[in-house]
Amino acid sequence: MFSLSKIFRDKNAGEKTLSIWWFFILALIGVTIVASVVMYYSADVDVKEIEAGILAGKVAGCIIQNGYLDNEFIKTGSNFDIYKNCNIDESVIKNNNNFYIGISVYDFSSCKDNECASEIKKLSFSAGAGTIPEDCKTKEAEEKKGGKAEHFPRCSEKSFIVFNRHDNAIPEKLVLKILAGSNQKGRIEL
């Protein structure tokens, strides 16, 4: 007669072999999890250049309206309240010296090969850590020589051709250059 208890009664060797493989699989999964966590938290991510680009884009979106300079920016010039008008937190830019915003406006007719000569000082503006533009130039020079400049700030410069329709004392066609820099150091958030 067929009996299941008789078939499985003397089969203890299979359970011992299975338990060894079971512990091996558990150890492999544990090592994989630990290695993944260590790799994730030891990764060095530098987002300074991305932050600078976002900041420059935000400023450009604020002072350029459909290809024209914003009327408020033209009226107030270097006294333009970039924090209120562009919805930028003033304490972040001014207090921790990790960010820089610089705006320069040039007469279009004075520009050749991305170099401009006739800056309109009335419309120039800067805020934040004033050393960041020079640090960015130093970083670029170091990297051109083949060196590494990991701990320097990163800058993003954006140029736009814009028009002036509000102030007759300023030329109609202008070149707007926005330089934004970030020296925000990343940290692990726990």
C-alpha positions as CSV (number, residue, x, y, z in Angstrom):
1,M,0.0,0.0,0.0
2,F,1.1,3.6,-0.8
3,S,1.9,5.7,2.3
4,L,3.3,9.3,2.3
5,S,4.7,9.0,5.8
6,K,6.8,6.0,4.7
7,I,8.3,8.0,1.7
8,F,9.3,11.0,3.8
9,R,10.3,9.2,7.0
10,D,14.0,8.7,6.3
11,K,14.7,11.8,4.2
12,N,16.6,14.0,6.7
13,A,19.7,14.6,4.6
14,G,17.8,16.8,2.1
15,E,16.8,19.2,4.9
16,K,20.4,19.6,6.0
17,T,21.6,20.4,2.5
18,L,18.8,22.8,1.9
19,S,19.5,24.7,5.1
20,I,23.2,25.3,4.1
21,W,22.0,26.9,0.8
22,W,19.4,28.8,2.6
23,F,22.0,30.5,4.9
24,F,24.2,31.2,1.9
25,I,21.4,33.0,0.1
26,L,20.5,35.0,3.2
27,A,24.2,36.0,3.6
28,L,24.4,37.0,-0.1
29,I,21.3,39.2,0.2
30,G,22.6,40.8,3.4
31,V,26.0,41.6,1.8
32,T,24.2,43.1,-1.2
33,I,22.0,45.3,0.9
34,V,25.0,46.6,3.0
35,A,27.1,47.2,-0.1
36,S,24.3,49.1,-1.8
37,V,23.7,51.4,1.3
38,V,27.5,52.1,1.6
39,M,27.7,53.0,-2.1
40,Y,24.7,55.2,-2.0
41,Y,25.8,57.2,1.0
42,S,29.4,57.5,-0.2
43,A,28.5,58.9,-3.6
44,D,29.8,62.4,-4.1
45,V,27.3,64.5,-6.1
46,D,28.1,68.0,-7.0
47,V,25.1,70.1,-8.1
48,K,26.7,73.5,-7.9
49,E,26.6,74.0,-11.7
50,I,23.0,72.9,-11.9
51,E,22.0,75.3,-9.1
52,A,23.8,78.1,-10.8
53,G,22.0,77.4,-14.1
54,I,18.6,77.3,-12.4
55,L,19.3,80.6,-10.6
56,A,20.4,82.2,-13.9
57,G,17.3,80.9,-15.6
58,K,15.0,82.2,-12.9
59,V,16.5,85.7,-13.1
60,A,16.3,85.7,-16.9
61,G,12.6,84.6,-16.7
62,C,12.0,87.5,-14.3
63,I,13.5,90.4,-16.2
64,I,12.8,89.3,-19.7
65,Q,9.2,89.6,-20.8
66,N,8.5,88.3,-24.3
67,G,11.9,89.3,-25.6
68,Y,11.8,92.8,-23.9
69,L,13.5,94.0,-20.8
70,D,11.0,94.3,-17.9
71,N,9.8,97.9,-17.4
72,E,10.5,97.8,-13.7
73,F,14.0,96.6,-14.3
74,I,14.7,99.5,-16.7
75,K,13.1,102.1,-14.4
76,T,15.0,101.1,-11.3
77,G,18.2,99.8,-12.9
78,S,20.9,98.8,-10.3
79,N,18.3,99.5,-7.5
80,F,16.1,96.7,-8.9
81,D,14.7,94.6,-6.0
82,I,15.5,91.2,-7.5
83,Y,14.4,89.4,-4.3
84,K,10.9,90.7,-4.4
85,N,10.4,90.9,-8.1
86,C,11.9,87.5,-9.0
87,N,10.7,85.6,-5.8
88,I,14.2,84.8,-4.6
89,D,14.9,84.4,-0.9
90,E,17.1,87.3,0.1
91,S,18.6,85.5,3.1
92,V,19.8,82.6,1.0
93,I,21.8,84.9,-1.4
94,K,23.1,87.5,1.1
95,N,23.7,85.6,4.4
96,N,25.6,82.4,3.6
97,N,28.0,83.6,0.8
98,N,27.2,80.6,-1.3
99,F,25.4,82.3,-4.2
100,Y,26.0,85.1,-6.6
101,I,23.9,86.9,-9.2
102,G,25.3,89.4,-11.6
103,I,23.5,91.2,-14.4
104,S,25.2,93.2,-17.2
105,V,23.5,94.9,-20.1
106,Y,25.4,96.0,-23.2
107,D,24.6,97.9,-26.4
108,F,24.2,95.3,-29.1
109,S,26.2,97.3,-31.6
110,S,29.3,97.1,-29.3
111,C,29.3,93.3,-29.2
112,K,31.5,91.1,-31.4
113,D,32.3,87.4,-30.9
114,N,30.6,87.3,-27.5
115,E,32.7,90.2,-26.2
116,C,30.9,93.4,-25.5
117,A,32.5,96.8,-24.9
118,S,29.7,99.3,-24.1
119,E,28.2,98.3,-20.8
120,I,25.1,100.3,-19.7
121,K,26.1,100.9,-16.0
122,K,22.6,102.1,-15.1
123,L,21.3,98.5,-15.6
124,S,24.2,96.6,-14.0
125,F,23.3,94.7,-10.9
126,S,25.1,92.2,-8.5
127,A,24.2,90.5,-5.3
128,G,25.7,87.8,-3.1
129,A,29.2,86.6,-2.6
130,G,31.3,89.0,-4.8
131,T,34.3,86.6,-4.9
132,I,32.4,83.8,-6.8
133,P,33.0,85.2,-10.3
134,E,36.8,85.4,-9.8
135,D,36.8,81.9,-8.2
136,C,34.9,80.6,-11.3
137,K,37.6,82.1,-13.5
138,T,40.3,80.5,-11.4
139,K,38.6,77.2,-11.6
140,E,38.3,77.4,-15.4
141,A,42.0,78.3,-15.7
142,E,43.0,75.4,-13.5
143,E,40.9,72.9,-15.5
144,K,42.4,74.2,-18.8
145,K,45.8,73.4,-17.4
146,G,44.6,69.9,-16.7
147,G,44.2,70.3,-12.9
148,K,41.3,69.5,-10.8
149,A,39.3,72.2,-9.1
150,E,36.7,70.3,-7.2
151,H,36.1,72.7,-4.3
152,F,35.6,75.8,-6.3
153,P,32.2,77.4,-7.0
154,R,30.5,76.7,-10.3
155,C,29.1,79.5,-12.5
156,S,26.5,79.7,-15.3
157,E,26.5,82.6,-17.7
158,K,23.6,83.1,-20.0
159,S,23.4,85.7,-22.7
160,F,20.3,87.0,-24.4
161,I,19.5,89.5,-27.1
162,V,16.6,91.7,-25.7
163,F,14.8,94.8,-26.8
164,N,14.1,98.0,-24.9
165,R,10.7,99.7,-25.5
166,H,10.4,101.9,-22.5
167,D,13.5,104.2,-22.2
168,N,14.7,106.3,-25.1
169,A,18.0,107.1,-23.4
170,I,18.9,103.4,-23.7
171,P,19.6,101.7,-27.1
172,E,16.7,99.7,-28.5
173,K,18.6,96.4,-29.0
174,L,20.6,95.1,-26.1
175,V,22.7,92.1,-24.9
176,L,21.8,90.9,-21.5
177,K,24.3,88.7,-19.7
178,I,23.4,87.0,-16.4
179,L,26.1,85.3,-14.4
180,A,25.0,83.1,-11.5
181,G,27.3,81.2,-9.2
182,S,26.9,78.6,-6.5
183,N,29.3,77.4,-3.9
184,Q,26.7,75.4,-2.0
185,K,28.4,72.3,-0.5
186,G,26.3,69.2,-0.4
187,R,25.8,67.3,2.8
188,I,24.2,64.1,3.9
189,E,20.8,64.6,5.2
190,L,19.9,62.0,7.9
